[in-house]
Amino acid sequence: MSEVFHYEQVRPSRADGDTVDVRETHRDDANGLRQAVYHARAGRSKPRSPGADRLEALFVLSGTGTLHVDGESHELRPELALLVVGESSYEIATDDEVVLVSVTARQRPDVACAAPRPWIDLADQVKQDAVSDREFQTLFDPDSGCSGVTQFVGYIPTLRTPMHFHPYSEMVFVLSGTGQVEIAGVTSEIGAGSCFYLPAGVHHLVENLGEDGYLRLLGVFEPAGSPSENSPA
Protein backbone atom coordinates (compact mmCIF):
# COMPACT_ATOMS: atom_id res chain seq x y z
CA MET A 1 0.00 0.00 0.00
CA SER A 2 1.06 3.60 -0.57
CA GLU A 3 3.35 5.25 1.94
CA VAL A 4 2.86 8.96 2.62
CA PHE A 5 6.01 11.03 3.13
CA HIS A 6 7.81 14.25 2.17
CA TYR A 7 9.88 13.81 -0.95
CA GLU A 8 13.01 15.10 0.81
CA GLN A 9 12.93 12.00 3.01
CA VAL A 10 14.04 10.02 -0.05
CA ARG A 11 17.79 9.74 -0.50
CA PRO A 12 18.80 11.51 -3.74
CA SER A 13 20.87 9.91 -6.49
CA ARG A 14 22.94 11.60 -9.17
CA ALA A 15 24.77 10.22 -12.19
CA ASP A 16 28.47 11.09 -12.50
CA GLY A 17 28.88 14.50 -14.09
CA ASP A 18 25.18 15.32 -13.92
CA THR A 19 23.65 18.44 -12.31
CA VAL A 20 20.35 16.79 -11.29
CA ASP A 21 19.56 15.10 -7.98
CA VAL A 22 16.82 12.51 -8.48
CA ARG A 23 14.49 11.33 -5.71
CA GLU A 24 12.23 8.51 -6.90
CA THR A 25 9.19 8.60 -4.62
CA HIS A 26 6.85 5.91 -5.94
CA ARG A 27 6.78 3.34 -8.71
CA ASP A 28 4.43 0.59 -9.83
CA ASP A 29 6.07 -1.72 -12.34
CA ALA A 30 2.76 -3.47 -13.02
CA ASN A 31 1.29 -0.42 -14.76
CA GLY A 32 4.53 1.46 -15.48
CA LEU A 33 3.91 4.54 -13.35
CA ARG A 34 6.98 6.13 -11.75
CA GLN A 35 7.12 9.42 -9.84
CA ALA A 36 10.32 11.33 -9.03
CA VAL A 37 11.44 14.82 -8.03
CA TYR A 38 14.32 16.42 -9.96
CA HIS A 39 16.45 19.09 -8.29
CA ALA A 40 18.61 20.65 -11.02
CA ARG A 41 21.62 22.70 -9.91
CA ALA A 42 23.38 25.44 -11.87
CA GLY A 43 24.62 24.26 -15.25
CA ARG A 44 23.29 21.95 -17.94
CA SER A 45 22.27 18.41 -17.11
CA LYS A 46 23.20 15.22 -18.85
CA PRO A 47 20.67 14.07 -21.48
CA ARG A 48 17.74 12.00 -20.26
CA SER A 49 14.81 10.39 -22.07
CA PRO A 50 11.55 8.62 -21.17
CA GLY A 51 12.58 5.75 -23.47
CA ALA A 52 10.88 3.83 -26.25
CA ASP A 53 7.11 3.49 -25.82
CA ARG A 54 7.11 5.73 -22.72
CA LEU A 55 6.30 9.36 -21.93
CA GLU A 56 7.21 11.82 -19.20
CA ALA A 57 4.93 14.50 -17.72
CA LEU A 58 6.89 17.22 -15.91
CA PHE A 59 5.66 20.03 -13.63
CA VAL A 60 7.86 22.88 -12.39
CA LEU A 61 7.64 23.42 -8.63
CA SER A 62 10.15 26.24 -8.24
CA GLY A 63 13.00 28.03 -9.95
CA THR A 64 13.62 28.96 -13.56
CA GLY A 65 15.63 27.56 -16.41
CA THR A 66 15.37 26.00 -19.86
CA LEU A 67 14.39 22.56 -21.11
CA HIS A 68 16.30 21.65 -24.26
CA VAL A 69 14.40 18.97 -26.20
CA ASP A 70 15.58 17.64 -29.58
CA GLY A 71 17.05 20.97 -30.63
CA GLU A 72 14.18 23.09 -29.27
CA SER A 73 14.21 25.17 -26.09
CA HIS A 74 11.33 25.69 -23.67
CA GLU A 75 11.19 28.00 -20.68
CA LEU A 76 11.02 26.50 -17.20
CA ARG A 77 9.13 28.47 -14.56
CA PRO A 78 6.79 27.60 -11.69
CA GLU A 79 3.48 25.89 -12.54
CA LEU A 80 4.47 25.11 -16.12
CA ALA A 81 3.84 21.54 -17.32
CA LEU A 82 5.92 19.89 -20.04
CA LEU A 83 5.58 16.64 -21.99
CA VAL A 84 8.41 14.55 -23.44
CA VAL A 85 7.50 11.51 -25.54
CA GLY A 86 9.36 8.36 -26.50
CA GLU A 87 13.06 8.47 -27.28
CA SER A 88 13.19 12.28 -27.41
CA SER A 89 16.20 13.46 -25.43
CA TYR A 90 16.19 16.49 -23.14
CA GLU A 91 18.53 18.45 -20.89
CA ILE A 92 17.72 20.81 -18.01
CA ALA A 93 19.69 24.06 -17.84
CA THR A 94 19.56 26.69 -15.09
CA ASP A 95 21.70 29.53 -13.77
CA ASP A 96 20.55 28.82 -10.22
CA GLU A 97 18.30 25.84 -9.53
CA VAL A 98 14.95 24.43 -10.62
CA VAL A 99 12.80 21.71 -9.05
CA LEU A 100 10.37 19.57 -11.06
CA VAL A 101 8.00 16.68 -10.43
CA SER A 102 8.27 13.93 -13.02
CA VAL A 103 5.87 11.06 -13.72
CA THR A 104 6.81 8.60 -16.43
CA ALA A 105 4.36 6.10 -17.89
CA ARG A 106 3.74 3.84 -20.85
CA GLN A 107 2.36 5.28 -24.04
CA ARG A 108 -1.02 3.95 -25.15
CA PRO A 109 -1.00 3.59 -28.96
CA ASP A 110 -4.66 2.45 -28.83
CA VAL A 111 -5.76 5.85 -27.46
CA ALA A 112 -6.71 8.53 -30.00
CA CYS A 113 -4.62 11.65 -29.36
CA ALA A 114 -4.17 15.17 -30.64
CA ALA A 115 -0.70 16.26 -31.70
CA PRO A 116 1.54 16.50 -28.59
CA ARG A 117 1.90 19.94 -27.04
CA PRO A 118 5.38 20.59 -25.61
CA TRP A 119 4.19 22.69 -22.66
CA ILE A 120 1.07 23.99 -20.89
CA ASP A 121 0.80 26.89 -18.44
CA LEU A 122 -1.48 26.07 -15.50
CA ALA A 123 -2.71 29.69 -15.46
CA ASP A 124 -4.20 29.20 -18.93
CA GLN A 125 -6.31 26.17 -17.99
CA VAL A 126 -9.99 26.52 -17.06
CA LYS A 127 -11.10 25.32 -13.64
CA GLN A 128 -13.73 22.57 -13.74
CA ASP A 129 -16.05 21.29 -11.03
CA ALA A 130 -15.67 17.96 -9.28
CA VAL A 131 -17.71 16.36 -6.47
CA SER A 132 -17.64 17.75 -2.89
CA ASP A 133 -17.10 21.35 -4.04
CA ARG A 134 -13.68 20.43 -5.42
CA GLU A 135 -12.21 21.88 -8.60
CA PHE A 136 -9.49 20.85 -11.00
CA GLN A 137 -7.48 22.09 -13.96
CA THR A 138 -6.41 19.54 -16.55
CA LEU A 139 -2.89 19.85 -17.92
CA PHE A 140 -1.89 16.93 -20.16
CA ASP A 141 -4.29 14.27 -21.43
CA PRO A 142 -5.13 12.77 -24.85
CA ASP A 143 -6.59 16.11 -26.02
CA SER A 144 -3.11 17.62 -25.62
CA GLY A 145 -1.23 14.68 -27.10
CA CYS A 146 -0.63 12.54 -24.00
CA SER A 147 -1.95 9.02 -24.57
CA GLY A 148 -0.89 7.30 -21.36
CA VAL A 149 -1.92 9.56 -18.47
CA THR A 150 -3.93 12.56 -17.36
CA GLN A 151 -2.00 15.24 -15.44
CA PHE A 152 -4.01 17.76 -13.43
CA VAL A 153 -4.04 20.10 -10.42
CA GLY A 154 -6.86 19.55 -7.93
CA TYR A 155 -8.24 22.09 -5.45
CA ILE A 156 -9.83 20.91 -2.18
CA PRO A 157 -11.56 23.58 -0.05
CA THR A 158 -11.74 23.37 3.75
CA LEU A 159 -13.67 20.12 3.99
CA ARG A 160 -13.32 16.36 4.32
CA THR A 161 -14.10 14.45 1.14
CA PRO A 162 -16.29 11.35 1.34
CA MET A 163 -14.51 8.00 1.30
CA HIS A 164 -14.19 7.02 -2.35
CA PHE A 165 -12.07 5.23 -4.93
CA HIS A 166 -11.03 5.70 -8.55
CA PRO A 167 -10.94 3.37 -11.56
CA TYR A 168 -7.41 4.61 -12.29
CA SER A 169 -4.03 4.50 -10.48
CA GLU A 170 -2.75 7.92 -9.41
CA MET A 171 0.55 9.44 -8.31
CA VAL A 172 -0.10 12.47 -6.06
CA PHE A 173 2.17 15.36 -4.99
CA VAL A 174 0.96 18.08 -2.59
CA LEU A 175 1.68 21.53 -4.01
CA SER A 176 0.38 23.69 -1.14
CA GLY A 177 -1.84 23.67 1.93
CA THR A 178 -2.12 21.35 4.92
CA GLY A 179 -4.37 18.42 5.65
CA GLN A 180 -4.53 14.69 5.99
CA VAL A 181 -5.17 11.69 3.78
CA GLU A 182 -6.68 8.37 4.79
CA ILE A 183 -5.66 5.46 2.58
CA ALA A 184 -7.14 2.01 3.26
CA GLY A 185 -7.78 2.93 6.90
CA VAL A 186 -4.41 4.56 7.60
CA THR A 187 -4.40 8.34 8.22
CA SER A 188 -1.35 10.54 7.53
CA GLU A 189 -0.71 14.26 7.74
CA ILE A 190 0.17 15.99 4.47
CA GLY A 191 1.58 19.37 3.43
CA ALA A 192 3.56 20.92 0.60
CA GLY A 193 6.06 18.34 -0.65
CA SER A 194 4.15 15.30 0.60
CA CYS A 195 3.54 12.55 -1.92
CA PHE A 196 1.57 9.32 -2.07
CA TYR A 197 0.26 6.69 -4.48
CA LEU A 198 -3.35 5.58 -4.92
CA PRO A 199 -3.65 2.27 -6.78
CA ALA A 200 -6.90 1.78 -8.68
CA GLY A 201 -9.74 0.77 -6.39
CA VAL A 202 -8.10 1.69 -3.08
CA HIS A 203 -10.44 3.46 -0.64
CA HIS A 204 -9.27 6.91 0.45
CA LEU A 205 -10.33 10.38 1.50
CA VAL A 206 -8.57 13.74 1.77
CA GLU A 207 -9.22 16.53 4.26
CA ASN A 208 -8.10 20.16 4.06
CA LEU A 209 -7.18 21.27 7.57
CA GLY A 210 -6.09 24.79 6.65
CA GLU A 211 -8.01 27.72 8.06
CA ASP A 212 -8.41 29.27 4.64
CA GLY A 213 -7.36 28.56 1.08
CA TYR A 214 -7.18 25.34 -0.89
CA LEU A 215 -5.24 22.16 -0.44
CA ARG A 216 -3.68 21.84 -3.91
CA LEU A 217 -2.66 18.47 -5.31
CA LEU A 218 -0.78 17.57 -8.48
CA GLY A 219 -2.16 14.27 -9.76
CA VAL A 220 -1.05 12.06 -12.63
CA PHE A 221 -3.07 8.93 -13.34
CA GLU A 222 -3.42 6.08 -15.79
CA PRO A 223 -5.34 5.18 -17.82
CA ALA A 224 -6.17 8.71 -18.94
CA GLY A 225 -9.64 10.01 -18.12
CA SER A 226 -11.45 12.65 -16.11
CA PRO A 227 -10.15 13.72 -12.66
CA SER A 228 -13.78 13.99 -11.52
CA GLU A 229 -14.41 10.26 -12.04
CA ASN A 230 -14.82 8.47 -8.69
CA SER A 231 -17.11 6.08 -6.84
CA PRO A 232 -18.31 6.29 -3.22
CA ALA A 233 -16.83 3.58 -1.00
N, C-alpha and C positions, 0 to 999 in steps of 0.2 A: 504494500500500500504506500501511497505517497507520503514522504516526509515533508515537513514544513520547516524552512530555515531561511536565514539571510544568506544571500549569495556569497558574501565575504567570508562565511564559515567554510567555504570550499577552498581547498588548497589550490593555488594557481599553478599552471604549467606554461612553459614558454619554450618554443623551439630555438635551437642555437642560432644566434644572429637575428632573431625576430624582435619586433618592438611591442608585441601583443601578448599580454597575460590572458590565459584562457581558463575560465572556471566553468566546467561542465556541471550543471545542476541536476538535470534529470534526463534520462533516456529510456526508451522502450523499444527494444530491438524487434519486438513482434510486429509493431506497426511503423517503425522507422523514425519515430519522433525523437529529436534530441534538442535540448535547450542548453545554452551556454551564455556566459557574459564575457565580452571582450573588453579589456582595458588596454587601449593603444597609447603608448608613450610617444614622445616627440620623435619624429623621423618617419620613415616609410617602411611599412611592414613587408614581410615576405609574402609572396603570392599564396592565396588560398582559393579553394574551389569547392562547391557543394559535391561535385562528382557526377559521373554519368547517371542519368535517370533520377537525380535528386534536385532539390531546390533549397534555397536559403532565404528566409524572411528576416530582415534586420530592422531594429528600431533603435534610434539614438536616444540614450538617456541623458547624456550631458556632454559638454564640450563641442568643439568644432573641428572640422578637417575636410578631407576630400577622399572619396571612394573612387579609385581608378579601376574601371572594368572594361577589359577588352579594348583598350585604346580610348575609351570615353571617360570623362571625369564628372562626378556628381558631388554636390555640396553635402557635407555632413553637419547637421545642427540639431538641437533637441527637438524631439517629437516628429522627426522625419523617418518614414519607413522606406526601406529599399528592398528590392527583390533581385536575387542572382539565381540563374537557372542553369542546370546541367554542368558542363565542363567549362563554363565561362570562368575566367580567372580574375581575381580582384586583389587590390592592395589598399591598405588604409594608411593615409598620410595625415599628420597633424603637427603643428608647431608647438603644441602644448600637450594635451591629452584629450581623448574622446572615449566614452563608454557606450557600448551597444549591447542589446540583447539579441541573440541569434537563436532561431529555431530552424533546424534542417529537417526535411521530410522527403518522402518519395514523391516523384511526379506521378500523375494519374493520366496516362494517355487516353483513357476512355472518357475523360471529362471534357466537354466542349468549353473552350476558353477563348477570350479575346486575346489580342496581341499583348504580350507582357509589357507592363509599364515599369520603367526602371526605379521610380520613386513616387511616393505619395506623401503630401503634407497633411498631418492630422487636422490642422486648422481649416483645411479646405473640405473636410468630410462632414456631411450632414448627420446630426444626431437623430437616432431612431429610438422608438419606444420598445421596451421589453416589459415582462411581467414584474409585478411588485414595485412599480414606479421607477424601475431602472431604465437607463438609457445606454446606447452604445453607438460607436462610430466604426464602420467597417473600413479597414485599410486594404489589404490584399485578399482577393478571392478569385474565382474563375472569371468574373467580369473584368478584372484588371490583369488577367493573364497568369494567375496562379492556380494551377490545377489541383495541387495536393492538399492545401490547407486554406483556412480562413484566418486572417490576422485582424484583430479588432481591439479597441479600447472600450472597456465597460465602466459605467458610472453607477455606483450604489449610494443612494442617499442615506440619511441616518435612520436605518431600519435593519431588521433581521429578516432575511429572505426565508421563504418556506423551504423545508427540506425537499430536495429535488434531485434529478439526475439527467444526464444528457445522453443522446445516442452517439456522441462523438467523444474522442479522447483529447484532452486539452492540457497544454502547458500554460501555467499562469505565473505572471510576475507582477508584484504590487508596485505601481508607479508612485502613489501618494496616498496619504490618509492613514488611519489606524483602525483596527478592528480585530475580528477573529474569524476563523474558518473551522467548521466541523466537518471532518471527512470520515465516513464510516464509523461514527461514534466517538472519534477522538478530536478534541477541541484544541486549537493552537492560536496564539496571538500572532497578528500579522501587522506589518507596517511597510513603509517604502523600502524596497530591496528584498522583501520576503518573496519566496517562490515555492510553488507546489505543483503537483501533477494530479489530474483527475482522469483516471481511466474511464472509458465508456461504461455507463451503468452504475458507477459508484455513487452512493447517496451522500449528499453534502449540502451545507448551507453556509452563507457568508453574512456577517453582521458588521455594519459600520458603527464603530464606537466613538467616532469623533463628535465634538459638540456642534460643529457646523462644517459644511463642505462635503464633497464626495469622497468615497473610497474608490480610487481609480485603479483598474486592473488591466494589464496587457495580456490578452489571451490569444493563443494560436492553437487551432484544433484541426483534427482530421477524422473522417473525410470532411471536405469543405461543405458549408451550409450556412444557416442563419444563426447568429449568436443568441437569438431569442427563443430557439427551439429547446424546450425542456419538458420534463414530465414530473408531476408531483410524486413524492415517495410515499 
